[in-house]
Amino acid sequence: MAMLSVNQTTTFRWSFEEDVTRCAAEGYSAISVWRQKLSDFGIAKASELLRQHGVRAQSLFWAGGFTGSDGRSFRESVDDGVEAVRAAAAIGAGTVVLCSGARGGHTLNHARRLLVSAIEELLVVADPLAIDLALEPMHPGCAADWTFVTALEQAIDIIEAVPSPRLKLVFDTYHLGWAPGVVELIPQIAGRIALVQLGDMRAPPIGEQNRCRLGEGTLPLREIVGALKSAGYDGGYDVELLGEELEGHAYTSLLSHSRQWYEEFVEGRCC
């Protein structure tokens, strides 16, 4: 059964407690947890707060940087990823989002080997805890500091190189929805998707993400959602809205608009 969550970057200025209480008040039964906010609030307190308000943790993001592009060693980034997996289990999140790290000075093949090696190590911890690892490809216009995985086909190739059903894909419509032929590819990959993140754009990013409200940009969101439903995808959807254009909108307004869009185009209800 599909579940809708709010990504905590959408409500950047709210605290963890505000995210839980206000998202619940806006009709959301789940949030996707940002590790920075979780660390600030505390894992035990967060788990209890989620339980008290009947809000689930849909995913935890992010772990990665396995290429050393953020200054950490490979071992440090893998150890951090293990902490992320255990934190996800503690708060009841079934998915940890992975960002590879930038290519940096590596050849593409070596960067790929580092990523695959890290994933294999993390799966040793994730599998017995029933945690999925979800690799997120990003739009090349804003991926430079985050990942060398910038195409859907590239992400699928990496996923297929690791023989584990626990390794899956984050399908972010903002990062992937612009690519020619993406709707036609969905039936082939729907079974490998752990989470669909909902975002829209008016123009491709240049350096930083700049999303707009769902349905107000140029991406074929209705066609993407329709293809996902036709392909049998019944996993989670996550509202991820950030960028300069959205700074003038109240968070409660963004959440209300996004929930109405979801109810109409994902659940098929008239709003």
C-alpha positions in Angstrom: 0.0 0.0 0.0 1.5 3.3 -1.1 2.3 5.8 1.7 2.9 9.5 1.5 5.6 11.2 3.5 7.2 14.6 3.9 11.0 14.8 3.4 12.5 16.8 6.3 14.4 19.0 3.8 11.0 20.3 2.6 10.5 21.8 6.1 14.1 22.9 6.5 13.6 25.4 9.3 11.3 23.3 11.4 12.7 21.2 14.2 12.3 17.4 14.3 9.4 17.8 16.8 7.7 20.4 14.6 8.0 18.1 11.6 6.3 15.3 13.4 3.5 17.3 15.0 2.8 19.7 12.1 3.0 17.0 9.3 0.6 14.9 11.3 -1.8 17.8 11.6 -1.6 18.3 7.8 -2.8 14.7 7.3 0.6 13.0 6.7 1.2 9.6 8.3 4.9 9.5 7.6 8.1 11.6 7.2 11.4 10.9 5.6 14.0 11.6 8.2 17.1 13.7 7.7 20.0 12.5 9.7 21.1 16.0 10.7 17.7 16.7 12.4 17.7 13.2 13.9 21.1 13.7 15.4 20.1 17.1 16.9 16.9 15.6 18.4 18.2 12.2 19.5 17.3 8.7 18.2 15.5 7.5 21.3 13.5 10.7 21.7 12.6 10.6 17.9 11.4 7.1 18.1 9.2 7.8 21.0 7.8 11.0 19.4 7.0 9.2 16.2 5.2 6.5 18.1 3.2 9.0 20.2 1.9 10.8 17.1 1.3 7.7 15.0 3.8 8.9 12.3 6.1 6.4 10.6 9.6 7.0 9.3 9.5 6.2 5.6 13.2 6.5 5.0 16.4 7.8 6.5 18.8 9.9 4.4 21.5 9.9 3.7 24.7 7.8 3.9 27.5 7.8 1.4 30.5 9.8 0.3 32.3 6.6 -0.4 34.6 8.2 -3.0 36.2 10.4 -0.4 35.0 13.6 -2.1 33.8 15.0 1.3 37.2 14.5 3.0 36.4 11.3 4.8 38.3 8.0 4.1 36.5 5.1 2.6 36.5 3.3 6.0 35.1 6.4 7.7 32.2 6.7 5.2 31.4 3.0 5.4 31.4 3.1 9.2 29.1 6.1 9.0 26.8 4.2 6.7 26.6 1.3 9.2 25.5 3.9 11.8 22.9 5.1 9.4 21.5 1.6 8.9 21.3 1.0 12.7 19.7 4.4 13.2 17.1 3.5 10.6 16.3 0.3 12.3 16.0 2.1 15.7 13.3 4.5 14.3 11.5 2.0 12.2 12.6 3.3 8.8 12.8 0.5 6.2 15.1 2.4 3.8 18.4 4.2 3.9 19.1 6.5 1.0 22.6 6.3 -0.5 24.6 9.0 -2.3 27.9 7.7 -3.8 30.0 10.8 -3.4 31.4 12.8 -6.3 33.8 11.2 -8.8 36.6 13.5 -7.6 40.0 12.5 -9.0 39.0 8.9 -9.6 38.4 7.3 -12.9 34.7 6.4 -13.3 35.5 2.7 -13.0 37.3 3.2 -9.8 34.6 5.4 -8.3 32.1 2.6 -9.2 34.2 0.0 -7.6 34.4 2.0 -4.4 30.6 2.4 -4.4 30.0 -1.3 -5.0 32.4 -2.3 -2.3 30.8 0.0 0.2 27.3 -1.3 -0.6 28.4 -4.9 -0.2 29.7 -4.1 3.3 26.6 -2.2 4.3 24.4 -5.0 3.1 26.0 -7.3 5.7 24.5 -5.1 8.4 21.3 -4.1 6.5 20.1 -7.5 5.5 19.5 -9.0 8.9 17.8 -5.8 10.0 15.5 -5.9 7.0 16.7 -2.5 5.8 16.8 -1.6 2.1 19.6 0.5 0.7 18.4 2.8 -2.0 20.8 4.4 -4.4 19.8 7.9 -5.6 20.9 9.1 -9.0 20.8 12.9 -9.4 20.4 15.4 -12.2 23.9 16.2 -13.6 23.1 19.9 -13.2 23.2 19.7 -9.4 25.0 16.4 -8.7 28.6 17.6 -8.6 29.0 17.6 -4.8 26.9 14.6 -4.2 27.2 11.7 -6.6 28.8 10.5 -9.9 25.6 8.6 -10.6 23.6 10.9 -12.8 21.6 8.6 -15.1 18.9 6.0 -14.4 20.6 3.4 -16.6 23.9 4.0 -14.6 22.1 3.4 -11.3 20.4 0.2 -12.5 23.7 -1.1 -13.8 25.2 -0.6 -10.3 22.2 -2.2 -8.6 22.4 -5.2 -10.9 26.1 -5.7 -10.1 25.2 -6.4 -6.5 23.1 -9.6 -6.2 20.9 -8.6 -3.3 17.1 -7.7 -3.2 18.0 -5.3 -0.5 19.7 -2.9 -2.9 17.2 -0.7 -4.7 16.6 2.7 -6.3 15.4 6.1 -5.3 13.3 7.4 -8.2 13.3 11.2 -7.7 11.1 12.8 -10.4 13.1 16.0 -10.1 16.4 14.2 -10.9 15.0 11.7 -13.4 11.8 13.0 -14.9 13.5 15.2 -17.5 15.3 12.4 -19.2 14.0 11.3 -22.7 12.2 8.0 -22.5 12.1 7.8 -18.8 8.3 7.0 -18.7 8.9 4.1 -21.1 11.6 2.7 -18.8 9.4 2.5 -15.7 7.9 -0.9 -16.4 11.4 -2.4 -16.5 12.5 -0.9 -13.2 9.4 -0.6 -11.0 10.3 -3.7 -9.0 13.6 -2.2 -8.1 12.3 1.1 -6.7 12.4 1.5 -2.9 11.0 5.1 -2.8 9.6 7.7 -5.3 10.4 11.3 -4.4 8.1 13.9 -5.8 9.5 17.1 -7.1 8.9 19.4 -10.1 11.0 22.0 -12.0 10.5 24.9 -14.3 14.0 24.7 -15.7 17.0 22.4 -15.2 19.2 23.1 -12.2 22.5 24.9 -12.5 24.6 24.1 -9.5 21.7 23.9 -6.9 18.3 22.4 -6.9 15.4 24.8 -7.5 12.1 22.9 -7.3 8.6 24.2 -7.7 5.2 23.1 -6.4 4.0 19.8 -7.8 2.2 20.1 -11.1 3.5 23.7 -11.8 6.6 22.8 -13.6 7.6 21.1 -16.9 8.1 17.5 -15.8 5.6 14.8 -16.9 4.6 13.9 -13.3 1.1 12.6 -14.2 2.6 10.3 -16.9 5.3 9.1 -14.5 2.9 8.3 -11.7 0.5 6.6 -14.2 3.4 4.4 -15.5 4.4 3.5 -11.9 0.8 2.5 -11.0 0.4 0.5 -14.2 3.7 -1.3 -13.5 2.4 -2.3 -10.1 4.5 0.0 -7.9 2.8 0.3 -4.5 5.7 1.6 -2.4 6.1 5.0 -0.8 6.0 8.5 -2.2 8.0 11.3 -0.5 7.4 15.0 -1.0 10.8 16.7 -1.5 10.5 20.4 -2.2 13.5 22.8 -1.8 15.0 25.7 -3.6 14.8 29.5 -4.0 11.4 29.5 -5.7 9.8 27.9 -2.7 11.2 30.1 0.0 8.3 32.5 -0.1 5.7 29.7 0.5 4.6 28.8 4.0 5.4 25.2 4.8 1.8 24.4 5.8 0.7 25.7 2.4 3.3 23.5 0.5 2.2 20.4 2.5 -1.5 21.0 1.9 -0.9 21.6 -1.9 1.3 18.5 -2.2 -1.1 16.3 -0.3 -4.0 17.4 -2.6 -1.9 16.7 -5.7 -1.0 13.3 -4.4 -4.7 12.4 -3.6 -5.8 13.5 -7.0 -3.0 12.0 -9.2 -1.7 9.1 -7.2 -4.8 7.9 -5.2 -7.2 9.0 -8.0 -9.4 11.1 -5.7 -11.0 14.3 -6.7 -9.7 17.2 -4.5 
